[in-house]
Amino acid sequence: MQTLLFLILFPILVACLLLFVKQTTLRYAVVALSALAIGGASIYLLMQYAFEGAVYFAAPSEAASLVMVAIEMGLALFIVYMGAKFRNYLAIVLAVVQAALVVYLEISFPENLHAVNNLFIDQFSIIMALIVGLIGSLIAVYAVRYMETYHHHHPEVRDRQKMFFFVTFIFLAAMFGLVFSNNLMWLFFFWEITTITSFLLIGYSETEEATKNAFLALVMNLLGGVAFVIALIFLAATEPTSGGIDLARVLTSGDAAVILIPAVLIGFAGITKAALMPFSSWLLGAMVAPTPVSALLHSSTMVKAGVYILVRFSPVFAGTFAGFSVGLVGGVTFVVASAIAISQSDAKSVLAYSTIANLGLIAACAGVGTYMLVWAAILLIIFHAVAKSLLFLGTGVIEHRTGSRNIEDMEGLIVRMPKMAVMMFIGIAGMFLAPFGMLISKWAAIEAFVQVPFGLVFIAILAYGSAVTVFFWAKWMGKLVTVTRSQEKVEKGFFEESWAPLYIITGLVIAAVLLFPVISSTLIEPY
C-alpha cells in the first residue's frame, strides 16, 4: 500500500514545493527529479503487483473522507466565484446542484458510505499508473523549458508558471488516486479534481477564447459530475443489493438489474470526460492551451479517466441495451471524428480529432463489453497514450522552431529537423501501421465484434473509420519526407533538456511494440 500512497501523495508535495520555485533551472531540477521518482515508483508498482491479481487495502477512511468532502465544498465555492466573475451562470448552477447532492448523500446515507477496502490495485490499475507515471511526468519535464519559451513568444500572457506546475502535479496525483480508488466516493473526489485542474490549465493564457473554452470544459464535465453523484446516491440507497460505494462489490456481487441504472449514469460521466460526441467540443476548445496541456489531456490524464471508468464498468454493460448504446455512441464518434480530421491542416486539430476518434473506439469496445473487446480497449489505451504524447510534444517543438504547426508547412522536415521528423514518423506509424499496437488492437476488436449480436454494425463502423484515418496519417507522413527544394536546418536552438522526454517517449513507443506479446498475455486482464 505504501507505493500507492506515495504515488498519490508525493505529487501533491511536489506541487506545493513548486509554488515557491521561480528560477527555471531550479524548477527543472525539481520537476526532473520528481518525474524520476514518480516514474520509478510506477515501475516498482509493476514489479510488486503485476502477477498478484487484484489486491485490496483497507486504508484509513474517516479523516480522509472528511477532508475530501471539505475540499469538494471548497471547489464548489471556487466555481461559484469564477462563474460569477466571468458571468457563466450555468457553471454556478451545476456546481451548486452537485454540492447540494453531495451534502444530501452525506447526510442521508452516512452508514452506507464506507467501502470494505478504500484502495486497490490490479493489472488495469497498473497499466493506468504506468501511463500517468511515465508519460505524465515526462510531459511535465518537457513543459519546464517549453513554458519558458512560451512566455518569450507570448509576452502578453501573464507569467503564472508556478501555478501551472502546481496544477500539473495535482493533476497527476488525482489520476493516481482515481485509478487506485475502490471507494467510489474517493473515486468521485479525484474525478472532480481532474475537472478543476483541466479548467485551470485550459484557461492558462487568460485570453477571452481560453476562458470561454475552459468554462466549456468545466460545464460539460460538471454535467457528468452531477450524473456521477446521482449514481452514488442510488448505490447508497440500495446498498444491500447494489454493493453500495464499494467498486469491487458493485462489479462482482451487486444485483445486475439494480447496478445498471447507476452504471448508465456513471457511463454518461465517462462519456463527457472522454469527450465523446456530442461532448467533444470541450476537448477541441482545449487546443488554445499550451502544448504540454494538450499532451496531458490527450494522453495520460482527463480523457483517459473517462475511458477508464467505461472499461471498469464494462462487465455491467456487457449484453445490455445500455452497453450497446454506449458502444454505438463510441462507434459514431470514431467515424465522424476520423472523417473531420481529413479536412484539418492544423496539426493539433488533426491530433485532437484523432484522439476523439480513438476514444470513441475504446468506448465502443467497453460498451459492448465482451472479454476480448475489453482486452482490445485496454491495448488501445496503452498504444494511444505513448504515440499521441510523442506527436503532441513533437508538434510543440516543430511549432517552436518553424513558427508553424500547419502540416503543409512540415514539408521537407526530414531535411530541416531530421531527428524530430524521425520521431514524428515513428509516432504516426504507431497510430496506424503494423507492427504497432493500434493496428493490432483494431484487428482484435474486429475479430471480437464478429462474435456479438449486431457485431456487423460495429465492424462496418470500425472498417470505414480505420480506412479514413489512413488518409490523414499517410498525408502527414508524406509531408515529413517530401523534399522539393534546398532547405535550411532549424533543429538546433531548442533546449536540450526538452529533447530527453522526446527520446524516452520514442523509446517507449518502440518498447511497446517489442514487448507487445508480454503485455498482451500477462499484463492485460480485462475482468
Phi, psi and omega per residue, in radians:
M1 nan -0.448 -3.093
Q2 -1.053 -0.664 -3.135
T3 -1.155 -0.704 3.116
L4 -1.090 -0.817 -3.140
L5 -1.122 -0.649 3.103
F6 -1.062 -0.795 -3.105
L7 -1.169 -0.490 3.101
I8 -1.418 -0.763 -2.982
L9 -1.551 -0.600 -3.087
F10 -1.056 -0.790 3.096
P11 -1.046 -0.521 3.098
I12 -1.165 -0.732 3.099
L13 -1.104 -0.747 3.110
V14 -1.094 -0.743 3.127
A15 -1.010 -0.789 3.138
C16 -1.140 -0.684 3.103
L17 -1.092 -0.722 -3.087
L18 -1.190 -0.284 3.047
L19 -1.129 -0.361 -3.079
F20 -1.916 0.096 -3.123
V21 -1.828 2.060 -3.099
K22 -1.858 -0.625 -3.085
Q23 -1.247 2.321 -3.057
T24 -1.097 -0.732 -3.109
T25 -1.091 -0.775 3.117
L26 -1.173 -0.685 3.107
R27 -1.073 -0.734 3.130
Y28 -1.072 -0.746 -3.134
A29 -1.085 -0.778 -3.136
V30 -1.114 -0.814 -3.102
V31 -1.158 -0.758 -3.112
A32 -1.124 -0.790 3.129
L33 -1.149 -0.672 3.108
S34 -1.149 -0.718 3.104
A35 -1.088 -0.682 3.103
L36 -1.099 -0.739 3.137
A37 -1.173 -0.756 -3.130
I38 -1.174 -0.786 3.108
G39 -1.088 -0.744 3.118
G40 -1.107 -0.714 3.119
A41 -1.149 -0.614 3.111
S42 -1.138 -0.730 3.113
I43 -1.190 -0.683 3.096
Y44 -1.088 -0.656 3.077
L45 -1.042 -0.730 3.083
L46 -1.040 -0.799 -3.124
M47 -1.149 -0.583 -3.122
Q48 -1.247 -0.790 -2.876
Y49 -2.133 0.095 -3.038
A50 -0.996 -0.592 -3.052
F51 -2.025 0.356 -3.081
E52 -1.677 -0.162 -3.012
G53 1.292 -2.683 3.125
A54 -1.450 2.217 3.124
V55 -2.118 2.288 -3.048
Y56 -1.972 2.587 -3.097
F57 -2.301 2.281 3.132
A58 -1.558 1.232 -3.141
A59 -1.161 2.573 3.106
P60 -0.939 2.346 -2.987
S61 -2.059 -0.566 -2.989
E62 -1.029 -1.025 -3.096
A63 -1.132 -0.742 -3.126
A64 -1.080 -0.730 -3.129
S65 -1.139 -0.692 3.108
L66 -1.114 -0.741 3.109
V67 -1.087 -0.736 -3.138
M68 -1.093 -0.762 3.127
V69 -1.113 -0.721 3.122
A70 -1.082 -0.735 3.115
I71 -1.144 -0.702 3.106
E72 -1.036 -0.720 3.107
M73 -1.167 -0.673 3.089
G74 -1.110 -0.705 3.109
L75 -1.147 -0.649 3.092
A76 -1.085 -0.741 3.100
L77 -1.121 -0.670 3.105
F78 -1.091 -0.757 3.123
I79 -1.124 -0.718 3.106
V80 -1.059 -0.759 3.124
Y81 -1.087 -0.843 -3.125
M82 -1.153 -0.677 3.107
G83 -1.096 -0.718 3.108
A84 -1.182 -0.691 -3.121
K85 -1.092 -0.714 -3.090
F86 -1.850 0.195 3.056
R87 1.002 0.706 3.042
N88 -1.820 1.567 -2.981
Y89 -1.347 -0.410 3.092
L90 -1.144 -0.694 3.095
A91 -1.084 -0.689 3.117
I92 -1.088 -0.840 -3.114
V93 -1.048 -0.818 -3.107
L94 -1.144 -0.690 3.121
A95 -1.122 -0.737 3.135
V96 -1.160 -0.765 3.123
V97 -1.066 -0.794 -3.125
Q98 -1.110 -0.784 3.128
A99 -1.087 -0.715 3.127
A100 -1.103 -0.693 3.116
L101 -1.158 -0.671 3.102
V102 -1.122 -0.767 3.109
V103 -1.075 -0.769 3.104
Y104 -1.040 -0.749 3.135
L105 -1.079 -0.790 -3.112
E106 -1.157 -0.652 -3.087
I107 -1.381 -0.689 -3.003
S108 -1.434 -0.558 -3.037
F109 -2.301 0.851 -3.079
P110 -1.069 -0.568 -3.098
E111 -1.306 -0.275 -3.099
N112 -1.821 0.170 -3.065
L113 -1.809 0.615 3.141
H114 -2.218 2.277 3.052
A115 -1.657 2.614 3.089
V116 -1.054 -0.761 3.079
N117 -2.284 2.216 -3.056
N118 -1.453 -0.476 -3.131
L119 -2.152 2.722 3.071
F120 -2.736 2.919 3.080
I121 -2.513 2.357 3.007
D122 -2.512 -3.048 -3.064
Q123 -1.049 -0.714 -3.135
F124 -1.163 -0.698 3.078
S125 -1.085 -0.683 3.121
I126 -1.094 -0.788 3.123
I127 -1.040 -0.817 3.135
M128 -1.117 -0.686 3.122
A129 -1.121 -0.670 3.093
L130 -1.140 -0.707 3.111
I131 -1.094 -0.824 -3.133
V132 -1.190 -0.812 -3.045
G133 -1.215 -0.641 -3.129
L134 -1.571 -1.019 -3.087
I135 -1.173 -0.833 -3.104
G136 -1.055 -0.785 -3.117
S137 -1.230 -0.596 3.078
L138 -1.155 -0.651 3.071
I139 -1.094 -0.680 3.107
A140 -1.096 -0.710 3.097
V141 -1.105 -0.821 3.103
Y142 -0.996 -0.648 -3.015
A143 -1.186 -0.422 -3.049
V144 -1.044 -0.993 -3.138
R145 -1.268 -0.574 3.137
Y146 -1.067 -0.782 -3.096
M147 -1.179 -0.567 3.052
E148 -1.081 -0.802 3.111
T149 -1.183 -0.652 3.135
Y150 -0.983 -0.779 -3.126
H151 -1.295 -0.446 3.041
H152 -1.159 -0.690 3.141
H153 -1.459 -0.339 -3.132
H154 -2.213 1.203 -3.103
P155 -1.108 -0.326 -3.138
E156 -1.299 -0.268 -3.135
V157 -1.517 2.241 3.134
R158 -1.087 2.289 -3.110
D159 -1.311 1.867 3.126
R160 -2.186 0.743 -3.057
Q161 -1.109 -0.583 3.113
K162 -1.067 -0.756 3.078
M163 -1.149 -0.697 -3.110
F164 -1.006 -0.866 -3.077
F165 -1.340 -0.504 3.000
F166 -1.036 -0.874 -3.110
V167 -1.154 -0.670 -3.136
T168 -1.033 -0.801 -3.113
F169 -1.310 -0.519 3.006
I170 -1.116 -0.665 3.087
F171 -1.002 -0.831 -3.138
L172 -1.106 -0.745 3.117
A173 -1.061 -0.733 3.141
A174 -1.115 -0.680 3.124
M175 -1.156 -0.709 3.068
F176 -1.083 -0.798 3.125
G177 -1.048 -0.679 -3.111
L178 -1.114 -0.785 -3.052
V179 -1.409 -0.254 3.118
F180 -1.733 -0.082 -3.029
S181 -1.455 2.162 2.974
N182 -1.675 -0.388 3.045
N183 -1.423 2.024 -3.067
L184 -1.151 -0.431 3.031
M185 -1.165 -0.703 3.082
W186 -1.171 -0.755 3.132
L187 -1.030 -0.742 3.114
F188 -1.094 -0.693 3.117
F189 -1.028 -0.881 -3.139
F190 -1.157 -0.584 3.072
W191 -0.995 -0.800 -3.129
E192 -1.240 -0.552 3.066
I193 -1.074 -0.716 3.110
T194 -1.119 -0.576 3.094
T195 -1.115 -0.803 -3.114
I196 -1.201 -0.749 -3.116
T197 -1.136 -0.680 3.100
S198 -1.143 -0.670 3.080
F199 -1.018 -0.791 -3.112
L200 -1.203 -0.687 -3.112
L201 -1.272 -0.701 3.124
I202 -1.115 -0.642 -3.128
G203 -1.567 0.313 -3.023
Y204 -0.957 -0.774 -3.044
S205 -1.267 -0.260 3.095
E206 1.115 0.288 3.040
T207 -1.305 2.909 3.134
E208 -1.061 -0.732 -3.140
E209 -1.155 -0.754 -3.128
A210 -1.115 -0.734 3.129
T211 -1.125 -0.756 3.122
K212 -1.053 -0.801 -3.106
N213 -1.245 -0.563 3.081
A214 -1.121 -0.730 3.112
F215 -1.210 -0.570 3.072
L216 -1.071 -0.800 3.093
A217 -1.088 -0.720 -3.123
L218 -1.109 -0.838 -3.092
V219 -1.095 -0.806 -3.109
M220 -1.128 -0.653 3.136
N221 -1.363 -0.465 3.010
L222 -1.169 -0.605 3.041
L223 -1.004 -0.813 3.084
G224 -1.115 -0.655 3.123
G225 -1.100 -0.707 3.090
V226 -1.073 -0.775 3.103
A227 -1.070 -0.683 3.134
F228 -1.081 -0.791 -3.131
V229 -1.128 -0.704 3.101
I230 -1.056 -0.684 3.083
A231 -1.084 -0.720 3.123
L232 -1.119 -0.692 3.098
I233 -1.077 -0.765 3.131
F234 -1.088 -0.764 -3.130
L235 -1.139 -0.722 3.138
A236 -1.159 -0.668 -3.117
A237 -1.224 -0.470 -3.107
T238 -1.946 0.496 -2.996
E239 -0.848 -0.734 -3.110
P240 -1.062 -0.588 -3.093
T241 -1.799 -0.435 -3.060
S242 -1.610 -0.394 -3.055
G243 1.702 -0.018 3.091
G244 1.171 -2.418 -3.085
I245 -1.755 0.217 3.081
D246 -1.495 1.908 -3.033
L247 -0.989 -0.774 -3.120
A248 -1.073 -0.748 3.125
R249 -1.167 -0.694 -3.137
V250 -1.055 -0.752 -3.044
L251 -1.420 -0.380 -3.029
T252 -2.014 -0.640 -3.024
S253 -2.043 -0.037 -3.126
G254 -1.322 2.778 3.070
D255 -1.225 2.112 -3.037
A256 -1.005 -0.724 -3.117
A257 -1.150 -0.647 3.137
V258 -1.302 -0.716 -3.075
I259 -1.156 -0.513 -3.029
L260 -1.058 -0.625 -3.113
I261 -1.118 -0.958 3.080
P262 -1.127 -0.529 3.104
A263 -1.090 -0.696 3.101
V264 -1.123 -0.728 3.125
L265 -1.127 -0.769 3.102
I266 -1.188 -0.611 3.050
G267 -1.069 -0.682 3.070
F268 -1.074 -0.737 3.079
A269 -1.054 -0.710 3.101
G270 -1.120 -0.673 3.128
I271 -1.124 -0.723 3.123
T272 -1.168 -0.730 -3.104
K273 -1.276 -0.547 3.107
A274 -1.419 -0.003 3.074
A275 1.062 0.638 3.038
L276 -1.337 2.725 3.127
M277 -1.139 2.391 0.205
P278 -1.659 0.404 -3.091
F279 -1.851 0.316 -3.060
S280 -1.335 -0.276 -3.041
S281 -1.097 -0.505 -3.112
W282 -1.197 -0.616 3.139
L283 -1.259 -0.629 3.069
L284 -1.144 -0.699 3.106
G285 -1.148 -0.427 -3.129
A286 -1.198 -0.155 3.138
M287 -1.152 -0.246 3.107
V288 -1.242 -0.297 -3.113
A289 -1.311 2.799 3.053
P290 -0.973 2.670 -3.052
T291 -0.921 -0.742 3.120
P292 -1.026 -0.559 3.098
V293 -1.154 -0.783 3.108
S294 -1.024 -0.772 -3.138
A295 -1.090 -0.738 3.117
L296 -1.085 -0.866 -3.079
L297 -1.097 -0.635 -3.005
H298 -1.534 -0.463 -2.980
S299 -1.897 -0.873 -2.943
S300 -2.108 -0.157 -3.131
T301 -2.352 -3.062 2.993
M302 0.896 -1.498 -3.074
V303 -1.116 -0.521 3.078
K304 -1.183 -0.494 3.042
A305 -1.109 -0.670 3.128
G306 -1.094 -0.864 -3.134
V307 -1.282 -0.459 3.070
Y308 -1.023 -0.829 -3.089
I309 -1.214 -0.580 3.090
L310 -1.151 -0.734 3.121
V311 -1.170 -0.677 3.121
R312 -1.032 -0.698 -3.081
F313 -1.624 0.159 -3.141
S314 -1.040 -0.584 3.077
P315 -1.080 -0.530 3.107
V316 -1.320 -0.669 -3.107
F317 -1.252 -0.500 -3.002
A318 -0.951 2.214 3.058
G319 1.344 0.206 -3.128
T320 -1.984 2.786 3.069
F321 -1.116 -0.644 3.114
A322 -1.069 -0.765 3.114
G323 -1.115 -0.731 3.092
F324 -1.058 -0.680 -3.138
S325 -1.145 -0.755 3.075
V326 -1.053 -0.770 3.110
G327 -1.065 -0.698 -3.138
L328 -1.185 -0.701 3.065
V329 -1.036 -0.777 3.109
G330 -1.109 -0.744 -3.134
G331 -1.119 -0.785 3.112
V332 -1.100 -0.716 3.092
T333 -1.036 -0.737 -3.137
F334 -1.039 -0.833 -3.093
V335 -1.216 -0.867 -3.051
V336 -1.126 -0.817 -3.126
A337 -1.130 -0.665 3.096
S338 -1.105 -0.732 -3.142
A339 -1.146 -0.722 3.138
I340 -1.143 -0.618 -3.116
A341 -1.021 -0.518 -3.140
I342 -1.039 -0.620 -3.049
S343 -1.438 -0.063 -3.062
Q344 -1.626 2.496 3.054
S345 -1.997 -0.340 3.065
D346 -1.286 2.195 -3.034
A347 -1.043 -0.733 -3.131
K348 -1.164 -0.567 3.091
S349 -1.186 -0.740 3.092
V350 -1.053 -0.786 3.139
L351 -1.132 -0.641 3.136
A352 -1.139 -0.850 3.131
Y353 -1.142 -0.614 3.092
S354 -1.124 -0.706 3.091
T355 -1.068 -0.834 3.129
I356 -1.021 -0.743 3.138
A357 -1.072 -0.828 -3.098
N358 -1.220 -0.586 3.027
L359 -1.106 -0.649 3.071
G360 -1.070 -0.733 3.126
L361 -1.141 -0.722 3.091
I362 -1.067 -0.755 3.127
A363 -1.122 -0.656 3.110
A364 -1.068 -0.755 3.117
C365 -1.151 -0.760 -3.113
A366 -1.181 -0.650 -3.116
G367 -1.135 -0.826 3.107
V368 -1.167 -0.709 2.808
G369 1.345 0.272 3.050
T370 -1.261 2.865 -3.087
Y371 -0.961 -0.852 -3.086
M372 -1.221 -0.579 3.115
L373 -1.220 -0.653 3.073
V374 -1.184 -0.658 3.043
W375 -0.995 -0.807 3.120
A376 -1.136 -0.671 -3.135
A377 -1.084 -0.771 -3.137
I378 -1.151 -0.691 3.099
L379 -1.100 -0.711 3.083
L380 -1.075 -0.702 3.120
I381 -1.045 -0.770 -3.104
I382 -1.101 -0.970 -3.033
F383 -1.236 -0.565 3.086
H384 -1.143 -0.696 -3.102
A385 -1.076 -0.850 -3.064
V386 -1.257 -0.757 -3.107
A387 -1.202 -0.755 -3.064
K388 -1.232 -0.621 3.089
S389 -1.111 -0.717 3.098
L390 -1.077 -0.753 -3.105
L391 -1.180 -0.698 3.122
F392 -1.164 -0.821 -3.132
L393 -1.149 -0.678 3.082
G394 -1.084 -0.710 3.094
T395 -1.074 -0.641 3.094
G396 -1.112 -0.719 3.102
V397 -1.125 -0.796 -3.128
I398 -1.065 -0.775 3.127
E399 -1.092 -0.673 -3.138
H400 -1.125 -0.708 -3.045
R401 -1.549 -0.479 -3.090
T402 -1.879 -0.279 -3.114
G403 1.427 0.145 -3.120
S404 -2.583 2.574 3.002
R405 -2.064 0.309 3.070
N406 -1.306 2.286 -3.098
I407 -1.065 -0.598 3.120
E408 -1.067 -0.560 -3.127
D409 -1.416 -0.056 3.113
M410 -1.562 0.094 3.105
E411 -1.028 2.265 3.131
G412 1.333 0.312 -3.126
L413 -1.089 -0.434 3.126
I414 -1.071 -0.431 3.091
V415 -1.585 -0.779 -3.055
R416 -1.297 -0.705 -3.128
M417 -2.409 1.279 -3.002
P418 -1.028 -0.757 3.141
K419 -1.084 -0.789 -3.103
M420 -1.176 -0.660 3.134
A421 -1.095 -0.726 3.121
V422 -1.113 -0.750 3.121
M423 -1.107 -0.762 3.114
M424 -1.108 -0.678 3.119
F425 -1.050 -0.767 3.124
I426 -1.133 -0.743 3.125
G427 -1.087 -0.772 3.125
I428 -1.155 -0.746 3.100
A429 -1.029 -0.641 3.122
G430 -1.098 -0.358 -3.101
M431 -1.523 -0.370 -3.062
F432 -2.651 -0.030 -3.100
L433 -1.907 2.697 2.984
A434 -1.347 2.594 0.077
P435 -1.667 0.426 -3.097
F436 -1.231 2.688 -2.918
G437 -1.198 -0.422 -3.142
M438 -1.072 -0.751 3.132
L439 -1.162 -0.747 3.136
I440 -1.107 -0.682 3.139
S441 -1.117 -0.718 3.129
K442 -1.155 -0.690 3.083
W443 -1.073 -0.758 3.116
A444 -1.107 -0.662 3.124
A445 -1.134 -0.742 3.115
I446 -1.057 -0.785 3.139
E447 -1.077 -0.674 -3.128
A448 -1.279 -0.628 -3.140
F449 -1.141 -0.469 3.120
V450 -1.021 -0.517 -2.991
Q451 -1.644 0.125 -3.108
V452 -2.057 2.726 3.078
P453 -1.040 2.455 -3.109
F454 1.045 0.365 -3.119
G455 -1.062 -0.521 -3.137
L456 -1.094 -0.534 3.082
V457 -1.065 -0.820 -3.119
F458 -1.239 -0.602 3.097
I459 -1.114 -0.743 3.106
A460 -1.095 -0.754 3.112
I461 -1.067 -0.819 -3.098
L462 -1.144 -0.739 -3.121
A463 -1.130 -0.804 -3.127
Y464 -1.165 -0.810 -3.136
G465 -1.079 -0.706 3.134
S466 -1.164 -0.673 3.109
A467 -1.103 -0.681 -3.140
V468 -1.136 -0.686 -3.113
T469 -1.089 -0.497 3.127
V470 -1.024 -0.627 -3.088
F471 -1.042 -0.947 -3.026
F472 -1.345 -0.536 3.084
W473 -1.231 -0.749 3.135
A474 -1.130 -0.691 3.099
K475 -1.059 -0.826 -3.121
W476 -1.109 -0.772 3.129
M477 -1.061 -0.714 3.120
G478 -1.117 -0.701 3.126
K479 -1.072 -0.644 -3.101
L480 -1.091 -0.627 -3.013
V481 -1.824 -0.033 3.126
T482 -1.355 2.230 3.112
V483 -2.169 2.021 -3.102
T484 -1.974 -0.248 -3.116
R485 -2.774 2.938 3.102
S486 -1.180 2.280 -3.083
Q487 -2.312 2.581 -3.087
E488 -1.490 2.459 3.092
K489 -1.296 2.388 -3.118
V490 -2.261 0.259 -3.023
E491 -1.228 -0.633 -3.122
K492 -1.220 2.571 3.122
G493 2.035 -0.321 3.078
F494 -1.526 2.478 -3.020
F495 -0.993 2.289 3.139
E496 -1.048 -0.596 -3.129
E497 -1.075 -0.496 -3.120
S498 -1.451 -0.254 3.080
W499 -1.297 -0.572 -3.066
A500 -0.968 -0.857 3.096
P501 -1.038 -0.614 3.132
L502 -1.156 -0.736 3.096
Y503 -1.068 -0.777 -3.085
I504 -1.156 -0.769 -3.134
I505 -1.161 -0.647 3.045
T506 -1.036 -0.741 3.081
G507 -1.086 -0.637 3.120
L508 -1.167 -0.654 3.092
V509 -1.059 -0.807 -3.130
I510 -1.190 -0.733 3.141
A511 -1.092 -0.648 3.129
A512 -1.075 -0.619 3.101
V513 -1.216 -0.832 -3.088
L514 -1.146 -0.597 -3.098
L515 -1.658 0.145 -3.094
F516 -0.909 -0.799 -3.137
P517 -1.042 -0.677 -3.139
V518 -1.217 -0.801 -3.125
I519 -1.051 -0.826 -3.035
S520 -1.243 -0.526 -3.050
S521 -1.641 -0.444 -3.047
T522 -2.043 -0.575 -3.004
L523 -1.663 -0.491 -3.110
I524 -1.602 1.992 3.109
E525 -2.303 1.635 -2.998
P526 -0.931 -0.975 3.105
Y527 -3.023 nan nan
